[in-house]
Amino acid sequence: MSEHVRGVVVSHARLSASLVDAVECVLGPTANLIAVSNEGCDRRAIIERLRAATSDDRPTVVFVDLPGGSCYAAAALLQRERPALTVVAGVNLPMLLDFVMHAQEAIESAVSHAVAAGSKAISVTGP
């Protein structure tokens, strides 16, 4: 079996840590997710935090909270340096739960499953 795909969740404030905590509350402890916050740093510092979290050659998906935000910009800049990184914007809990459940698959498959689950989880009730 191939090496599990790693997910790095990067967000504003403490959202990433809360999402990882919620995943572990539902599924139990996982080594497949790392939380990175942009709290107290500029884009360069976010890139350094992401660089540290992705320092080996393990297949990695960077899940970002806000498309176009500072975390996304930092992840996109790091992706230029490391083209094998996959960046997914608009992270949510169902996406991360699905990702962890498919982390043993190839990165393309794990990402596809996670994005589909995250998209399907969005619903509106009421007028």
C-alpha positions in Angstrom: 0.0 0.0 0.0 1.3 3.5 -0.8 2.0 6.2 1.7 -1.0 8.0 3.1 -1.8 11.4 1.6 -1.3 14.2 4.2 -3.6 17.2 4.5 -2.5 20.6 5.8 -5.4 22.8 6.8 -4.4 26.5 6.7 -6.8 29.1 7.9 -7.4 32.5 9.5 -7.1 32.5 13.3 -7.8 29.1 14.9 -10.3 27.7 12.4 -7.8 25.1 11.1 -7.1 23.7 14.6 -10.9 23.6 15.3 -11.5 21.7 12.1 -8.8 19.2 12.8 -10.1 18.8 16.3 -13.6 18.2 15.0 -12.4 15.5 12.5 -10.6 13.7 15.4 -13.7 14.0 17.5 -15.7 12.1 14.8 -13.1 9.7 13.5 -10.5 9.5 16.3 -6.9 10.5 16.2 -5.3 11.0 12.8 -1.8 11.7 11.7 -3.1 12.7 8.2 -4.0 16.3 9.1 -1.9 19.2 10.3 -3.4 22.6 11.3 -1.6 25.8 10.3 -2.9 29.2 11.3 -2.1 32.6 9.8 -2.6 34.2 13.2 0.0 36.9 13.8 1.9 36.6 10.6 2.2 38.1 7.1 2.2 36.1 3.8 5.9 35.3 4.1 5.4 33.8 7.6 2.4 31.8 6.4 4.6 30.4 3.6 7.3 29.5 6.1 4.7 27.7 8.3 3.4 25.8 5.3 6.9 25.0 4.1 7.6 23.5 7.6 4.4 21.5 7.5 5.2 20.1 4.0 8.9 19.6 4.4 9.2 16.1 3.0 8.1 14.5 -0.2 4.9 13.0 1.1 1.9 13.6 -1.2 0.2 16.6 0.3 -3.1 18.5 -0.1 -3.2 22.1 1.3 -6.8 22.8 2.3 -7.5 26.6 2.6 -10.4 28.3 4.2 -11.0 31.3 1.9 -10.4 31.4 -1.8 -8.4 34.4 -2.6 -7.4 35.2 1.0 -3.9 35.5 2.4 -3.8 31.8 3.3 -4.7 30.9 -0.3 -2.1 33.3 -1.7 0.6 31.8 0.5 -0.4 28.2 -0.6 -0.4 29.2 -4.2 3.1 30.8 -3.9 4.4 27.7 -2.2 2.8 25.5 -5.0 5.0 27.4 -7.5 8.0 26.1 -5.6 6.5 22.7 -5.0 4.3 21.9 -8.0 3.3 18.5 -6.6 1.3 20.2 -3.8 -2.4 20.3 -4.4 -4.3 23.3 -3.1 -8.1 23.1 -2.4 -9.9 26.3 -1.3 -13.2 26.4 0.6 -12.5 23.7 3.2 -15.3 22.4 5.4 -15.7 19.6 7.9 -17.4 17.0 5.6 -14.5 17.6 3.1 -11.9 16.8 5.7 -13.8 13.8 7.1 -14.0 12.3 3.6 -10.3 13.1 2.9 -9.1 11.3 6.0 -11.3 8.3 5.1 -9.7 8.2 1.6 -6.1 9.2 2.5 -4.7 5.8 1.6 -5.7 6.3 -2.0 -3.8 8.2 -4.7 -3.8 11.9 -4.1 -6.0 12.6 -7.1 -8.6 10.2 -5.8 -8.5 11.5 -2.3 -8.9 15.1 -3.5 -11.7 14.2 -5.8 -13.7 12.4 -3.1 -13.1 15.2 -0.6 -14.2 18.0 -2.9 -17.3 16.0 -3.9 -18.2 15.4 -0.3 -17.5 19.0 0.7 -19.7 20.3 -2.2 -22.6 17.9 -1.5 -22.6 18.9 2.2 -23.8 22.5 1.3 -27.5 22.8 1.6 -30.2 25.5 2.3 -33.3 24.9 4.3 -36.1 27.5 4.3 -37.1 30.3 2.0 
